């Protein structure tokens, strides 16, 4: 039991920045990811982790020491599958939006910064007709970045190319 808690603690710190965040993201902040039915991937990951644990348990003769493996598999499968799904939906939106320049950031990076109301980290950034945009996982869409925020988060060459400067 202690080893399972330790695995959970380590992975929750790596993926989400704290031990309560995975639980909060699945409950209180569930709406912060607007991808439809993403929760089903978490359930499917649990099933996949169970199958993986049963297989490893038989192959390695783990006996009762399967729970830490289950926790590790479930968390890794959940983050990977939800992250790939969200990245796929974002790629579709990028193709439809057709920005002039685009830079994505890793889903795990977004997990580490969620759910902050005021962020200095973007989930993705885009320029279209020299207007700066950020990506919202909550809306699963691009939103126009205010200039005063854009100067803090966009690559310097974008700012120079489009003459984007702080208003004040």
Secondary structure as GFF3:
##gff-version 3
##sequence-region A 1 168
A	DSSP	alpha_helix	2	16	.	.	.	ID=ss1
A	DSSP	alpha_helix	21	26	.	.	.	ID=ss2
A	DSSP	three_ten_helix	30	32	.	.	.	ID=ss3
A	DSSP	alpha_helix	38	60	.	.	.	ID=ss4
A	DSSP	alpha_helix	67	97	.	.	.	ID=ss5
A	DSSP	beta_strand	101	104	.	.	.	ID=ss6
A	DSSP	alpha_helix	107	113	.	.	.	ID=ss7
A	DSSP	beta_strand	124	128	.	.	.	ID=ss8
A	DSSP	beta_strand	131	136	.	.	.	ID=ss9
A	DSSP	beta_strand	141	144	.	.	.	ID=ss10
A	DSSP	alpha_helix	147	153	.	.	.	ID=ss11
A	DSSP	alpha_helix	156	161	.	.	.	ID=ss12
###
